[in-house]
Amino acid sequence: MQKSIRSSRITGTGHCCPDDVLSNQDLERMVDTTDEWIVTRSGIRERRIARPDQAASDIALEASRNALDTAGIDPGDIDGIIVGTISGDQPFPATACILQDRLGASKAVGFDLSAACSGFIYAVNTAHGLIASGQLNKVLVVGVEILSKFVDWQERSTCVLFGDGAGAVVLEPCEPGGGILGTHMKSDGTLADLLYIVAGGSRTPASAESVAKGQHYLRMKGDGVFKYAVRAMEETSRYVLAQAKLSVDEVDLMIPHQANVRIIDSVYKRLGIPEEKVVVNLDRFGNTSSASIPIALDEVVRDGRLKKGNIVLLVTFGGGLTWGSVLLRYS
Ligand code: UT7
């Protein structure tokens, strides 16, 4: 293995969300809920929902093409594809391999990474490490989820929260001190029972019985996740800032995982980051899990809110529990 110490930077971004919009008013007709409850408790107004025939690789493909286009890279030139997802096309092969085929990225190694809503941040950190060690050079990193197919549409406390989407970035090497300045990942498996799907694995294989019991659906203890998320996101943000020897004041933009606007508010207030530096788009997309950060990142790149030289804090948490962050200078 070639040894080199180098950093990596984002050279392209893209996203793709399904066209179909499901509003809070639509949900009022499906379960015992109200627009007022959903907006007050979560900040979400609408979300995008995949068509029955749409799978993760369909929207990941479009997000990836957008990211590769903005990076000016031919799919045949990328040497790595890492997909953060818990709702891939099928249990295996990896959605990254399906995407590799569909992109025509014949030189790339592809694999999926399962870290729930932290999947994209874990994948960026992994790609960054592989680039730093000299193993890979041009890596496509994707966060994609179609959680609408894993949500129990009779269960009001979860079905109102999630949406479908895909976001992608291209990472390429750069000199240390540019691009990614700090990374952090952490998990706590003692809290695995806060957010999970029981069936479909080797413990409880999919069966008529597991389906009858609704064990193929996502389940969540929302209040437990909420409390932990706020502490974990503050801790990991402070960790990467200390790693990069930067102060909170030097952050130009914070892109948090888009789960709940009250979680986001608590985190930026605890950190002392002004509200105008915080990116929120969950009102339009809901919680798209591992896709939420790359979707928001692509939006601020395209609308010009993120400028070259800006310091950006990406911070997440999710099932596992997992959490982590990436601090970077956008260049
Ligand atoms: O990406 C990581 C994934 N997860 C998360 O980020 C979730 C983190 N947690 C949360 O976002 C919040 O905990 C929720 C939005 C899930 C819930 O908000 P909450 O303020 O913690 O509400 P709650 O669960 O304590 O429920 C309060 C009440 C309950 O009624 P009672 O027991 O007080 O009578 C629920 O039954 O609200 C009821 N409720 C609803 N009412 C109307 C739960 N869901 C709904 C609903 N519409 N959709």
Residues whose N, C-alpha, C, O or C-beta is under 5 A from the ligand:
A	BS01	UT7	D32 T33 T34 W37 R41 S42 C117 R156 S157 V160 G222 D223 V225 F226 A259 N260 F317 G318
